[in-house]
C-alpha cells in the first residue's frame, strides 16, 4: 500500500510517524486558528484536481449537537494535493472501488467518482455531515456512484466486509497524533490485496 504524504505550510512539528519510506503515515497536529484559515468553509465553488466542485449551502445551526465539526469544512489545500496524486495515476481510481474515510463534505470521494471510480463509499462519524456529502454528490452529478455510511473509524468495526476496496482515501483526518494508528487499521481492514491508499494532511 502506498501512502501519499502531502503537506502544506510545514511550520509545525510532526507528532507521530509510523514506518518510513513510501509507506509512511505521518500524524500531525493542527493549530485550530491556522487550520480554520486553511478551510474552504464559506465557499460554494472551487477546483480540485482540475475539476470544478459545487457545494450545497447549509446553515451554521447544523453544527449544533455534533461532536466533531471539522467535517463541515473543506481542507482545500490538502484535498487538492491528494487529488493531484490520484490524477497522476488514473489506474488507481478508474473502475475501482473506493472508500473515503472521514469524508466530511465528500470532496475527495466525489473527485474519485468523477475520475471513473466504479463505486465510492463515503464514511463519516457525523450523520449530518454525511447527509451534506450526499447532497454534494447529487449536485455534482456523481451520486449514482456514491453511497454513504455513518461510522467512526477511530472505534474500529467499520460497517463493511474486510478487504473489498481497491483504494482507500482520506484528507486531513490526522489532526491528532493518536488518530494515526486507527486510520492505518481502517485502511488495512478496507483494502483488498494489492490495494492502495492516499492520505493528505496539513502541517501547520
Secondary structure by P-SEA (a helix, b strand, c coil): cccccccccccccccccccccccbbbbbbbcaaaaaaaccccccccccccbbbbbbbbbcccccccccccccccccaaaaaaaaaaaacccccccbbbbbccccccaaaaaaaaacccbbbbbbccaaaaaaaaaaaaaacccccbbbbbbbccccccccccccccbbbbccccccccaaaaaaaaaaaaccccbbbbbbbbcc
